[in-house]
């Protein structure tokens, strides 16, 4: 390649480059011009948008002002309507107040007229009945008192019972102070008496041929002689404690002597009966000595001795009477009363039990015996009234009644307290069940609270109240009850449905 060709190539490249540079510059210039035109057009659009937005905002403000003016106008109209209504109501209230004042005046005038008429009628009635107003009032109260006298008496009695129970709590302090000073012995009742034998041969002698000896023994003593397989023991059985004592003592003497036949049985019986009289006198003297009471009439001393052969509900009468005497003395001392008189009253309060037969009141019989023996009236009243058969008229008789209850309620003193309680509760339950409409009866707190469930189909709510009053009347009429009894009536309806 020669230089000319190279130069031509270089010139051609230069020319091509210059042409391309010129074209590129021209293109850039055209784009700049186009962009400038566009920018001018954008400014025009922005000004148009701003003008449009301004016009729209002005129009919105105008509409808002118009709407606010309308709302304000409506509010003013409503306020005016409400104000008009309030004014109308106020006018009506004023009219009603005026009418009420007028009615009040009319009522006042009518009240005065009625008062005048009533006074006139009262004067006429007073003239007719020849009674003043106060006299008529007193007569009315008197009639009401007569009509409801029974209810008033029952209410007063119940109130007294409540107050008595409150007083019993206070008296418990005195009783508590007295009890530690009293010596108490525990006794049991035996309907049988066991006699020990030296050997088993004695049983054969007691029975003898065809039971001759045992038959004669039972005929003389009026007891049953039990001879069984119990080793070295026979038993004498009888409810009569005196006969049981005589038979037991006889049997001991016959066994010790060894000669057992009808002749010696009768002989021994007579000896024991004779010795028994002396024993009773000695037991009476022993009781007087224990209580530090001066000697008394022989018949009284013997009666006191007879206590030792008597039992009451399993409690030995001799021991019980001594307990009551000691308790009475202690309580009387605490209360500042005559302790000697209280002690004697306690000792003789059950004297009728050694004389009374079945169905007789030992309290009244004891009082008759003490009257014949010339005892103090306080002692007589204590014996006659300690079971409240007659009114108590002195404090010592109250003390004896309390002491008797304390001794009898000592745990273990009596064996059939539970049976008696169950019997009383059964009687109470049976009495309530006799009333129609009762389904269930629950007796609680030793009879002081009773719950009665009634049949809701037979007894209504109103009838239930009447039924409870009927129960109270029956209990008061037929049973003795301790203090206040709370009776609760329950009437309920149960509906059971099974869903599948």
Secondary structure, DSSP 8 states (H G I E B T S, - for coil): --HHHHHHHHHHHHHHHHHHHHHHHHHHHHHHHHHHHHHHHHHHHHHHHHHHHHHHHHHHHHHHHHHHHHHHHHHHHHHHHHHHHHHHHHHHHHHHHHHHHHHHHHHHHHHHHHHHHHHHHHHHHHHHHT--HHHHHHHHHHHHHHHTHHHHHHHHHHHHHHHHHHHHHHHHHHHHHHHTTS--------SEEEEE-SSTHHHHHHH-GGGHHHHHHHHHH-SEEE--SSTTEEEEE-S-HHHHHHHHHHHHHHHHH---SHHHHHHHHHHHHHHHHHHHHHHHHHHHHHHT-----HHHHHHHHHGGG-EETTEEHHHHHHHHHHHHHHHHHHHTS-HHHHHHHHHHTTGGGGT--TTS-HHHHHHHHHHHTT--HHHHHHHHHTTSSS---SHHHHHHHHHHHHHHTSTTS-S-HHHHHHHHHHHHHHHHHTSTTEEEEEEEGGGTEEEEEE-TTT--HHHHHHHHHHHHHHHHHH----S--EEEEE----------
